[in-house]
């Protein structure tokens, strides 16, 4: 095991794995509800501004991803 000096990696890993764990819990809770789709998780790692893309490039990429998700996915009710 190696000590990390990168808090961003720690936070990103925590959020990703916590989200996946919560999706599993929700899927298990819904197991008897046959008609409901499984829980979905979206995680997007955003590197520090300017490394390797500019802040403007990253902002545009994030906008495109969010727009695509909103336009193509229906939120479970």
mmCIF file as gemmi writes it, N, C-alpha and C atoms, coordinates in Angstrom:
data_model
loop_
_atom_site.group_PDB
_atom_site.id
_atom_site.type_symbol
_atom_site.label_atom_id
_atom_site.label_alt_id
_atom_site.label_comp_id
_atom_site.label_asym_id
_atom_site.label_entity_id
_atom_site.label_seq_id
_atom_site.pdbx_PDB_ins_code
_atom_site.Cartn_x
_atom_site.Cartn_y
_atom_site.Cartn_z
_atom_site.occupancy
_atom_site.B_iso_or_equiv
_atom_site.pdbx_formal_charge
_atom_site.auth_seq_id
_atom_site.auth_asym_id
_atom_site.pdbx_PDB_model_num
ATOM 1 N N . UNK Axp A 1 ? 0.839 -1.158 0 1 0 ? 1 A 1
ATOM 2 C CA . UNK Axp A 1 ? 0 0 0 1 0 ? 1 A 1
ATOM 3 C C . UNK Axp A 1 ? 0.894 1.235 0 1 0 ? 1 A 1
ATOM 4 N N . UNK Axp A 2 ? 0.392 2.313 -0.669 1 0 ? 2 A 1
ATOM 5 C CA . UNK Axp A 2 ? 1.185 3.532 -0.768 1 0 ? 2 A 1
ATOM 6 C C . UNK Axp A 2 ? 0.333 4.721 -0.313 1 0 ? 2 A 1
ATOM 7 N N . UNK Axp A 3 ? 0.912 5.594 0.46 1 0 ? 3 A 1
ATOM 8 C CA . UNK Axp A 3 ? 0.236 6.79 0.94 1 0 ? 3 A 1
ATOM 9 C C . UNK Axp A 3 ? 0.055 7.77 -0.213 1 0 ? 3 A 1
ATOM 10 N N . UNK Axp A 4 ? -1.156 8.28 -0.389 1 0 ? 4 A 1
ATOM 11 C CA . UNK Axp A 4 ? -1.435 9.231 -1.452 1 0 ? 4 A 1
ATOM 12 C C . UNK Axp A 4 ? -1.348 10.664 -0.927 1 0 ? 4 A 1
ATOM 13 N N . UNK Axp A 5 ? -0.757 11.515 -1.736 1 0 ? 5 A 1
ATOM 14 C CA . UNK Axp A 5 ? -0.707 12.939 -1.401 1 0 ? 5 A 1
ATOM 15 C C . UNK Axp A 5 ? -1.657 13.714 -2.309 1 0 ? 5 A 1
ATOM 16 N N . UNK Axp A 6 ? -2.564 13 -2.973 1 0 ? 6 A 1
ATOM 17 C CA . UNK Axp A 6 ? -3.496 13.603 -3.922 1 0 ? 6 A 1
ATOM 18 C C . UNK Axp A 6 ? -4.917 13.537 -3.361 1 0 ? 6 A 1
ATOM 19 N N . UNK Axp A 7 ? -5.373 14.604 -2.674 1 0 ? 7 A 1
ATOM 20 C CA . UNK Axp A 7 ? -6.712 14.571 -2.074 1 0 ? 7 A 1
ATOM 21 C C . UNK Axp A 7 ? -7.815 14.455 -3.121 1 0 ? 7 A 1
ATOM 22 N N . UNK Axp A 8 ? -7.584 14.984 -4.321 1 0 ? 8 A 1
ATOM 23 C CA . UNK Axp A 8 ? -8.592 14.872 -5.381 1 0 ? 8 A 1
ATOM 24 C C . UNK Axp A 8 ? -8.869 13.435 -5.735 1 0 ? 8 A 1
ATOM 25 N N . UNK Axp A 9 ? -7.841 12.639 -5.806 1 0 ? 9 A 1
ATOM 26 C CA . UNK Axp A 9 ? -8.037 11.219 -6.13 1 0 ? 9 A 1
ATOM 27 C C . UNK Axp A 9 ? -8.829 10.532 -5.017 1 0 ? 9 A 1
ATOM 28 N N . UNK Axp A 10 ? -8.519 10.85 -3.778 1 0 ? 10 A 1
ATOM 29 C CA . UNK Axp A 10 ? -9.242 10.264 -2.654 1 0 ? 10 A 1
ATOM 30 C C . UNK Axp A 10 ? -10.726 10.614 -2.727 1 0 ? 10 A 1
ATOM 31 N N . UNK Axp A 11 ? -11.025 11.887 -2.945 1 0 ? 11 A 1
ATOM 32 C CA . UNK Axp A 11 ? -12.414 12.347 -2.995 1 0 ? 11 A 1
ATOM 33 C C . UNK Axp A 11 ? -13.126 11.715 -4.19 1 0 ? 11 A 1
ATOM 34 N N . UNK Axp A 12 ? -12.501 11.727 -5.358 1 0 ? 12 A 1
ATOM 35 C CA . UNK Axp A 12 ? -13.121 11.138 -6.552 1 0 ? 12 A 1
ATOM 36 C C . UNK Axp A 12 ? -13.394 9.657 -6.366 1 0 ? 12 A 1
ATOM 37 N N . UNK Axp A 13 ? -12.418 8.932 -5.856 1 0 ? 13 A 1
ATOM 38 C CA . UNK Axp A 13 ? -12.616 7.498 -5.624 1 0 ? 13 A 1
ATOM 39 C C . UNK Axp A 13 ? -13.742 7.263 -4.629 1 0 ? 13 A 1
ATOM 40 N N . UNK Axp A 14 ? -13.795 8.04 -3.566 1 0 ? 14 A 1
ATOM 41 C CA . UNK Axp A 14 ? -14.843 7.893 -2.559 1 0 ? 14 A 1
ATOM 42 C C . UNK Axp A 14 ? -16.225 8.121 -3.175 1 0 ? 14 A 1
ATOM 43 N N . UNK Axp A 15 ? -16.361 9.187 -3.946 1 0 ? 15 A 1
ATOM 44 C CA . UNK Axp A 15 ? -17.656 9.496 -4.57 1 0 ? 15 A 1
ATOM 45 C C . UNK Axp A 15 ? -18.052 8.407 -5.56 1 0 ? 15 A 1
ATOM 46 N N . UNK Axp A 16 ? -17.136 7.966 -6.386 1 0 ? 16 A 1
ATOM 47 C CA . UNK Axp A 16 ? -17.437 6.923 -7.361 1 0 ? 16 A 1
ATOM 48 C C . UNK Axp A 16 ? -17.892 5.641 -6.665 1 0 ? 16 A 1
ATOM 49 N N . UNK Axp A 17 ? -17.112 5.134 -5.731 1 0 ? 17 A 1
ATOM 50 C CA . UNK Axp A 17 ? -17.449 3.866 -5.094 1 0 ? 17 A 1
ATOM 51 C C . UNK Axp A 17 ? -18.676 3.975 -4.19 1 0 ? 17 A 1
ATOM 52 N N . UNK Axp A 18 ? -18.877 5.119 -3.566 1 0 ? 18 A 1
ATOM 53 C CA . UNK Axp A 18 ? -20.098 5.318 -2.769 1 0 ? 18 A 1
ATOM 54 C C . UNK Axp A 18 ? -21.33 5.322 -3.669 1 0 ? 18 A 1
ATOM 55 N N . UNK Axp A 19 ? -21.225 5.961 -4.815 1 0 ? 19 A 1
ATOM 56 C CA . UNK Axp A 19 ? -22.34 5.989 -5.767 1 0 ? 19 A 1
ATOM 57 C C . UNK Axp A 19 ? -22.669 4.597 -6.28 1 0 ? 19 A 1
ATOM 58 N N . UNK Axp A 20 ? -21.638 3.84 -6.614 1 0 ? 20 A 1
ATOM 59 C CA . UNK Axp A 20 ? -21.87 2.471 -7.084 1 0 ? 20 A 1
ATOM 60 C C . UNK Axp A 20 ? -22.493 1.608 -5.984 1 0 ? 20 A 1
ATOM 61 N N . UNK Axp A 21 ? -22.045 1.782 -4.753 1 0 ? 21 A 1
ATOM 62 C CA . UNK Axp A 21 ? -22.604 1.018 -3.631 1 0 ? 21 A 1
ATOM 63 C C . UNK Axp A 21 ? -24.071 1.384 -3.424 1 0 ? 21 A 1
ATOM 64 N N . UNK Axp A 22 ? -24.404 2.657 -3.499 1 0 ? 22 A 1
ATOM 65 C CA . UNK Axp A 22 ? -25.794 3.093 -3.337 1 0 ? 22 A 1
ATOM 66 C C . UNK Axp A 22 ? -26.662 2.551 -4.468 1 0 ? 22 A 1
ATOM 67 N N . UNK Axp A 23 ? -26.14 2.515 -5.679 1 0 ? 23 A 1
ATOM 68 C CA . UNK Axp A 23 ? -26.887 1.947 -6.804 1 0 ? 23 A 1
ATOM 69 C C . UNK Axp A 23 ? -27.186 0.473 -6.552 1 0 ? 23 A 1
ATOM 70 N N . UNK Axp A 24 ? -26.241 -0.251 -5.977 1 0 ? 24 A 1
ATOM 71 C CA . UNK Axp A 24 ? -26.474 -1.67 -5.645 1 0 ? 24 A 1
ATOM 72 C C . UNK Axp A 24 ? -27.562 -1.819 -4.585 1 0 ? 24 A 1
ATOM 73 N N . UNK Axp A 25 ? -27.529 -0.955 -3.572 1 0 ? 25 A 1
ATOM 74 C CA . UNK Axp A 25 ? -28.549 -0.996 -2.517 1 0 ? 25 A 1
ATOM 75 C C . UNK Axp A 25 ? -29.919 -0.735 -3.127 1 0 ? 25 A 1
ATOM 76 N N . UNK Axp A 26 ? -30.017 0.276 -3.979 1 0 ? 26 A 1
ATOM 77 C CA . UNK Axp A 26 ? -31.29 0.583 -4.617 1 0 ? 26 A 1
ATOM 78 C C . UNK Axp A 26 ? -31.753 -0.552 -5.523 1 0 ? 26 A 1
ATOM 79 N N . UNK Axp A 27 ? -30.837 -1.155 -6.252 1 0 ? 27 A 1
ATOM 80 C CA . UNK Axp A 27 ? -31.192 -2.269 -7.131 1 0 ? 27 A 1
ATOM 81 C C . UNK Axp A 27 ? -31.726 -3.44 -6.311 1 0 ? 27 A 1
ATOM 82 N N . UNK Axp A 28 ? -31.103 -3.721 -5.176 1 0 ? 28 A 1
ATOM 83 C CA . UNK Axp A 28 ? -31.564 -4.812 -4.317 1 0 ? 28 A 1
ATOM 84 C C . UNK Axp A 28 ? -32.952 -4.503 -3.757 1 0 ? 28 A 1
ATOM 85 N N . UNK Axp A 29 ? -33.182 -3.245 -3.389 1 0 ? 29 A 1
ATOM 86 C CA . UNK Axp A 29 ? -34.479 -2.848 -2.845 1 0 ? 29 A 1
ATOM 87 C C . UNK Axp A 29 ? -35.566 -2.942 -3.909 1 0 ? 29 A 1
ATOM 88 N N . UNK Axp A 30 ? -35.202 -2.757 -5.158 1 0 ? 30 A 1
ATOM 89 C CA . UNK Axp A 30 ? -36.165 -2.789 -6.257 1 0 ? 30 A 1
ATOM 90 C C . UNK Axp A 30 ? -36.341 -4.179 -6.858 1 0 ? 30 A 1
ATOM 91 N N . UNK Axp A 31 ? -35.598 -5.14 -6.388 1 0 ? 31 A 1
ATOM 92 C CA . UNK Axp A 31 ? -35.592 -6.467 -6.999 1 0 ? 31 A 1
ATOM 93 C C . UNK Axp A 31 ? -36.986 -7.041 -7.199 1 0 ? 31 A 1
ATOM 94 N N . UNK Axp A 32 ? -37.895 -6.791 -6.297 1 0 ? 32 A 1
ATOM 95 C CA . UNK Axp A 32 ? -39.236 -7.339 -6.425 1 0 ? 32 A 1
ATOM 96 C C . UNK Axp A 32 ? -40.184 -6.475 -7.231 1 0 ? 32 A 1
ATOM 97 N N . UNK Axp A 33 ? -39.697 -5.371 -7.761 1 0 ? 33 A 1
ATOM 98 C CA . UNK Axp A 33 ? -40.553 -4.432 -8.484 1 0 ? 33 A 1
ATOM 99 C C . UNK Axp A 33 ? -40.387 -4.551 -9.988 1 0 ? 33 A 1
ATOM 100 N N . UNK Axp A 34 ? -40.134 -5.692 -10.508 1 0 ? 34 A 1
ATOM 101 C CA . UNK Axp A 34 ? -39.89 -6.024 -11.896 1 0 ? 34 A 1
ATOM 102 C C . UNK Axp A 34 ? -39.926 -4.952 -12.975 1 0 ? 34 A 1
ATOM 103 N N . UNK Axp A 35 ? -40.826 -3.988 -12.903 1 0 ? 35 A 1
ATOM 104 C CA . UNK Axp A 35 ? -40.956 -3.021 -13.986 1 0 ? 35 A 1
ATOM 105 C C . UNK Axp A 35 ? -40.05 -1.802 -13.858 1 0 ? 35 A 1
ATOM 106 N N . UNK Axp A 36 ? -39.345 -1.643 -12.767 1 0 ? 36 A 1
ATOM 107 C CA . UNK Axp A 36 ? -38.484 -0.468 -12.586 1 0 ? 36 A 1
ATOM 108 C C . UNK Axp A 36 ? -37.06 -0.775 -13.054 1 0 ? 36 A 1
ATOM 109 N N . UNK Axp A 37 ? -36.465 0.163 -13.794 1 0 ? 37 A 1
ATOM 110 C CA . UNK Axp A 37 ? -35.088 -0.056 -14.257 1 0 ? 37 A 1
ATOM 111 C C . UNK Axp A 37 ? -34.106 0.059 -13.093 1 0 ? 37 A 1
ATOM 112 N N . UNK Axp A 38 ? -32.925 -0.52 -13.249 1 0 ? 38 A 1
ATOM 113 C CA . UNK Axp A 38 ? -31.927 -0.412 -12.177 1 0 ? 38 A 1
ATOM 114 C C . UNK Axp A 38 ? -31.474 1.035 -12 1 0 ? 38 A 1
ATOM 115 N N . UNK Axp A 39 ? -30.972 1.337 -10.83 1 0 ? 39 A 1
ATOM 116 C CA . UNK Axp A 39 ? -30.455 2.674 -10.55 1 0 ? 39 A 1
ATOM 117 C C . UNK Axp A 39 ? -29.269 2.951 -11.472 1 0 ? 39 A 1
ATOM 118 N N . UNK Axp A 40 ? -29.118 4.207 -11.838 1 0 ? 40 A 1
ATOM 119 C CA . UNK Axp A 40 ? -28.024 4.604 -12.725 1 0 ? 40 A 1
ATOM 120 C C . UNK Axp A 40 ? -27.043 5.489 -11.966 1 0 ? 40 A 1
ATOM 121 N N . UNK Axp A 41 ? -25.785 5.37 -12.342 1 0 ? 41 A 1
ATOM 122 C CA . UNK Axp A 41 ? -24.738 6.191 -11.741 1 0 ? 41 A 1
ATOM 123 C C . UNK Axp A 41 ? -23.962 6.857 -12.865 1 0 ? 41 A 1
ATOM 124 N N . UNK Axp A 42 ? -23.752 8.14 -12.726 1 0 ? 42 A 1
ATOM 125 C CA . UNK Axp A 42 ? -22.916 8.872 -13.675 1 0 ? 42 A 1
ATOM 126 C C . UNK Axp A 42 ? -21.802 9.518 -12.877 1 0 ? 42 A 1
ATOM 127 N N . UNK Axp A 43 ? -20.592 9.244 -13.272 1 0 ? 43 A 1
ATOM 128 C CA . UNK Axp A 43 ? -19.435 9.85 -12.614 1 0 ? 43 A 1
ATOM 129 C C . UNK Axp A 43 ? -18.525 10.395 -13.704 1 0 ? 43 A 1
ATOM 130 N N . UNK Axp A 44 ? -18.102 11.626 -13.554 1 0 ? 44 A 1
ATOM 131 C CA . UNK Axp A 44 ? -17.201 12.224 -14.522 1 0 ? 44 A 1
ATOM 132 C C . UNK Axp A 44 ? -16.04 12.862 -13.77 1 0 ? 44 A 1
ATOM 133 N N . UNK Axp A 45 ? -14.869 12.365 -14.024 1 0 ? 45 A 1
ATOM 134 C CA . UNK Axp A 45 ? -13.676 12.945 -13.405 1 0 ? 45 A 1
ATOM 135 C C . UNK Axp A 45 ? -13.307 14.206 -14.166 1 0 ? 45 A 1
ATOM 136 N N . UNK Axp A 46 ? -13.092 15.285 -13.453 1 0 ? 46 A 1
ATOM 137 C CA . UNK Axp A 46 ? -12.687 16.545 -14.064 1 0 ? 46 A 1
ATOM 138 C C . UNK Axp A 46 ? -11.283 16.872 -13.554 1 0 ? 46 A 1
ATOM 139 N N . UNK Axp A 47 ? -10.321 16.874 -14.449 1 0 ? 47 A 1
ATOM 140 C CA . UNK Axp A 47 ? -8.95 17.169 -14.017 1 0 ? 47 A 1
ATOM 141 C C . UNK Axp A 47 ? -8.79 18.639 -13.64 1 0 ? 47 A 1
ATOM 142 N N . UNK Axp A 48 ? -7.705 18.979 -12.97 1 0 ? 48 A 1
ATOM 143 C CA . UNK Axp A 48 ? -7.467 20.374 -12.62 1 0 ? 48 A 1
ATOM 144 C C . UNK Axp A 48 ? -7.451 21.268 -13.866 1 0 ? 48 A 1
ATOM 145 N N . UNK Axp A 49 ? -7.931 22.495 -13.712 1 0 ? 49 A 1
ATOM 146 C CA . UNK Axp A 49 ? -7.967 23.44 -14.834 1 0 ? 49 A 1
ATOM 147 C C . UNK Axp A 49 ? -6.583 23.607 -15.442 1 0 ? 49 A 1
ATOM 148 N N . UNK Axp A 50 ? -6.537 23.534 -16.744 1 0 ? 50 A 1
ATOM 149 C CA . UNK Axp A 50 ? -5.273 23.726 -17.451 1 0 ? 50 A 1
ATOM 150 C C . UNK Axp A 50 ? -4.412 22.483 -17.548 1 0 ? 50 A 1
ATOM 151 N N . UNK Axp A 51 ? -4.883 21.356 -17.001 1 0 ? 51 A 1
ATOM 152 C CA . UNK Axp A 51 ? -4.068 20.129 -17.002 1 0 ? 51 A 1
ATOM 153 C C . UNK Axp A 51 ? -4.874 18.938 -17.477 1 0 ? 51 A 1
ATOM 154 N N . UNK Axp A 52 ? -4.924 18.514 -18.642 1 0 ? 52 A 1
ATOM 155 C CA . UNK Axp A 52 ? -4.202 19.02 -19.804 1 0 ? 52 A 1
ATOM 156 C C . UNK Axp A 52 ? -5.042 19.979 -20.652 1 0 ? 52 A 1
ATOM 157 N N . UNK Axp A 53 ? -6.307 20.214 -20.294 1 0 ? 53 A 1
ATOM 158 C CA . UNK Axp A 53 ? -7.176 21.078 -21.099 1 0 ? 53 A 1
ATOM 159 C C . UNK Axp A 53 ? -7.458 22.389 -20.38 1 0 ? 53 A 1
ATOM 160 N N . UNK Axp A 54 ? -7.792 23.408 -21.163 1 0 ? 54 A 1
ATOM 161 C CA . UNK Axp A 54 ? -8.071 24.713 -20.577 1 0 ? 54 A 1
ATOM 162 C C . UNK Axp A 54 ? -9.402 24.678 -19.826 1 0 ? 54 A 1
ATOM 163 N N . UNK Axp A 55 ? -9.603 25.657 -18.971 1 0 ? 55 A 1
ATOM 164 C CA . UNK Axp A 55 ? -10.856 25.764 -18.224 1 0 ? 55 A 1
ATOM 165 C C . UNK Axp A 55 ? -12.03 25.88 -19.187 1 0 ? 55 A 1
ATOM 166 N N . UNK Axp A 56 ? -11.873 26.63 -20.248 1 0 ? 56 A 1
ATOM 167 C CA . UNK Axp A 56 ? -12.944 26.798 -21.236 1 0 ? 56 A 1
ATOM 168 C C . UNK Axp A 56 ? -13.259 25.461 -21.92 1 0 ? 56 A 1
ATOM 169 N N . UNK Axp A 57 ? -12.253 24.695 -22.288 1 0 ? 57 A 1
ATOM 170 C CA . UNK Axp A 57 ? -12.473 23.389 -22.918 1 0 ? 57 A 1
ATOM 171 C C . UNK Axp A 57 ? -13.204 22.44 -21.959 1 0 ? 57 A 1
ATOM 172 N N . UNK Axp A 58 ? -12.789 22.42 -20.697 1 0 ? 58 A 1
ATOM 173 C CA . UNK Axp A 58 ? -13.437 21.54 -19.72 1 0 ? 58 A 1
ATOM 174 C C . UNK Axp A 58 ? -14.871 21.971 -19.46 1 0 ? 58 A 1
ATOM 175 N N . UNK Axp A 59 ? -15.118 23.283 -19.39 1 0 ? 59 A 1
ATOM 176 C CA . UNK Axp A 59 ? -16.474 23.788 -19.174 1 0 ? 59 A 1
ATOM 177 C C . UNK Axp A 59 ? -17.372 23.352 -20.32 1 0 ? 59 A 1
ATOM 178 N N . UNK Axp A 60 ? -16.909 23.486 -21.55 1 0 ? 60 A 1
ATOM 179 C CA . UNK Axp A 60 ? -17.713 23.075 -22.709 1 0 ? 60 A 1
ATOM 180 C C . UNK Axp A 60 ? -17.965 21.568 -22.702 1 0 ? 60 A 1
ATOM 181 N N . UNK Axp A 61 ? -16.964 20.793 -22.344 1 0 ? 61 A 1
ATOM 182 C CA . UNK Axp A 61 ? -17.134 19.333 -22.294 1 0 ? 61 A 1
ATOM 183 C C . UNK Axp A 61 ? -18.173 18.944 -21.243 1 0 ? 61 A 1
ATOM 184 N N . UNK Axp A 62 ? -18.109 19.561 -20.075 1 0 ? 62 A 1
ATOM 185 C CA . UNK Axp A 62 ? -19.069 19.257 -19.01 1 0 ? 62 A 1
ATOM 186 C C . UNK Axp A 62 ? -20.477 19.651 -19.441 1 0 ? 62 A 1
ATOM 187 N N . UNK Axp A 63 ? -20.629 20.803 -20.064 1 0 ? 63 A 1
ATOM 188 C CA . UNK Axp A 63 ? -21.936 21.235 -20.563 1 0 ? 63 A 1
ATOM 189 C C . UNK Axp A 63 ? -22.504 20.219 -21.555 1 0 ? 63 A 1
ATOM 190 N N . UNK Axp A 64 ? -21.665 19.722 -22.457 1 0 ? 64 A 1
ATOM 191 C CA . UNK Axp A 64 ? -22.118 18.744 -23.445 1 0 ? 64 A 1
ATOM 192 C C . UNK Axp A 64 ? -22.56 17.452 -22.784 1 0 ? 64 A 1
ATOM 193 N N . UNK Axp A 65 ? -21.806 16.983 -21.808 1 0 ? 65 A 1
ATOM 194 C CA . UNK Axp A 65 ? -22.168 15.743 -21.116 1 0 ? 65 A 1
ATOM 195 C C . UNK Axp A 65 ? -23.491 15.913 -20.374 1 0 ? 65 A 1
ATOM 196 N N . UNK Axp A 66 ? -23.632 17 -19.631 1 0 ? 66 A 1
ATOM 197 C CA . UNK Axp A 66 ? -24.863 17.245 -18.874 1 0 ? 66 A 1
ATOM 198 C C . UNK Axp A 66 ? -26.048 17.377 -19.823 1 0 ? 66 A 1
ATOM 199 N N . UNK Axp A 67 ? -25.886 18.109 -20.916 1 0 ? 67 A 1
ATOM 200 C CA . UNK Axp A 67 ? -26.968 18.26 -21.897 1 0 ? 67 A 1
ATOM 201 C C . UNK Axp A 67 ? -27.369 16.911 -22.478 1 0 ? 67 A 1
ATOM 202 N N . UNK Axp A 68 ? -26.392 16.089 -22.818 1 0 ? 68 A 1
ATOM 203 C CA . UNK Axp A 68 ? -26.691 14.771 -23.392 1 0 ? 68 A 1
ATOM 204 C C . UNK Axp A 68 ? -27.463 13.912 -22.397 1 0 ? 68 A 1
ATOM 205 N N . UNK Axp A 69 ? -27.027 13.919 -21.138 1 0 ? 69 A 1
ATOM 206 C CA . UNK Axp A 69 ? -27.711 13.123 -20.115 1 0 ? 69 A 1
ATOM 207 C C . UNK Axp A 69 ? -29.147 13.593 -19.952 1 0 ? 69 A 1
ATOM 208 N N . UNK Axp A 70 ? -29.348 14.891 -19.867 1 0 ? 70 A 1
ATOM 209 C CA . UNK Axp A 70 ? -30.696 15.435 -19.683 1 0 ? 70 A 1
ATOM 210 C C . UNK Axp A 70 ? -31.586 15.093 -20.883 1 0 ? 70 A 1
ATOM 211 N N . UNK Axp A 71 ? -31.059 15.198 -22.074 1 0 ? 71 A 1
ATOM 212 C CA . UNK Axp A 71 ? -31.845 14.949 -23.274 1 0 ? 71 A 1
ATOM 213 C C . UNK Axp A 71 ? -32.126 13.467 -23.525 1 0 ? 71 A 1
ATOM 214 N N . UNK Axp A 72 ? -31.28 12.58 -23.034 1 0 ? 72 A 1
ATOM 215 C CA . UNK Axp A 72 ? -31.389 11.165 -23.392 1 0 ? 72 A 1
ATOM 216 C C . UNK Axp A 72 ? -31.782 10.219 -22.266 1 0 ? 72 A 1
ATOM 217 N N . UNK Axp A 73 ? -31.967 10.712 -21.088 1 0 ? 73 A 1
ATOM 218 C CA . UNK Axp A 73 ? -32.303 9.837 -19.974 1 0 ? 73 A 1
ATOM 219 C C . UNK Axp A 73 ? -33.488 10.395 -19.189 1 0 ? 73 A 1
ATOM 220 N N . UNK Axp A 74 ? -34.422 9.512 -18.909 1 0 ? 74 A 1
ATOM 221 C CA . UNK Axp A 74 ? -35.593 9.902 -18.113 1 0 ? 74 A 1
ATOM 222 C C . UNK Axp A 74 ? -35.307 9.54 -16.677 1 0 ? 74 A 1
ATOM 223 N N . UNK Axp A 75 ? -35.58 10.441 -15.775 1 0 ? 75 A 1
ATOM 224 C CA . UNK Axp A 75 ? -35.38 10.201 -14.344 1 0 ? 75 A 1
ATOM 225 C C . UNK Axp A 75 ? -36.494 9.307 -13.842 1 0 ? 75 A 1
ATOM 226 N N . UNK Axp A 76 ? -36.155 8.278 -13.073 1 0 ? 76 A 1
ATOM 227 C CA . UNK Axp A 76 ? -37.162 7.394 -12.494 1 0 ? 76 A 1
ATOM 228 C C . UNK Axp A 76 ? -38.079 8.185 -11.574 1 0 ? 76 A 1
ATOM 229 N N . UNK Axp A 77 ? -39.356 7.896 -11.616 1 0 ? 77 A 1
ATOM 230 C CA . UNK Axp A 77 ? -40.329 8.596 -10.77 1 0 ? 77 A 1
ATOM 231 C C . UNK Axp A 77 ? -40.793 7.699 -9.662 1 0 ? 77 A 1
